[in-house]
Structure formats: C-alpha cells, structure tokens
Amino acid sequence: MNGSGDSVGPARGSLKVPLERIVVLHDEIDLPFGEIQARLGGGLAGHNGLKSLKRGLGDPGFWRVRVGVGRPGSTDPEVVSSYVLGRFREPRPEVEALIAGAADEAERLVERLGSAHE
C-alpha cells in the first residue's frame, strides 16, 4: 500500500473519477481492534499508504474505511512498523470477522456513493 498513489493517481485521471468517489480501506492503529469507521478526508496520521495516496491523488479528500487493528505498546517507529506489517495476534475468527465487517462497510459506502450520483 505504501506506493499505491503511484498507480491510483494515474488510474483516477484516466477514468475521470471524482476524488470523493475514491474509497480506500486501510489499517488504523488509532482505532481498537475490530472497530471500523468510514469518513471523507482527514489527517494522514503518519500512515505511509495514505501519504502515497495523497501524493498520487493530489488531495487527501478521498473516502477511507478505517479498519481498527489496535496500537502496539510502543511508539517506536520500528515497533509500530513491525506491528502493522506482522501477523495478527487475535484469534482467526476475530480477524475473519474484522475483514468481513470492513468489506460490508465498504460495500455500504459504495452503494451510498452510487445512489447519491444517480
């Protein structure tokens, strides 16, 4: 995800997709594990993937489905990086429920955006 802006920006331009119709799902350490929130725009909170998307899209005003993965016990960048790039520590059924919940939220958002532009 850290380089996703390199392809998302040109794809958006080629397809002429309005910025507010871009939906990104991403891990969010500032939300407890299992919590899911959708929002338009916002800060990047040091998230390298979101930084790349902002660079590629030229603006942070895209939709995000924030998928809570919890925060490690340290703010050390190496610990945080290892935490978000490592395996989940939660039981598999909880991880599967998180993924399903994120997919459901993304689907609801896409349906809502689609009906708003009809």
Helices and strands as residue ranges (DSSP letters): H 5-15, G 19-21, E 23-28, E 36-40, H 48-57, E 63-68, H 77-85, H 92-116
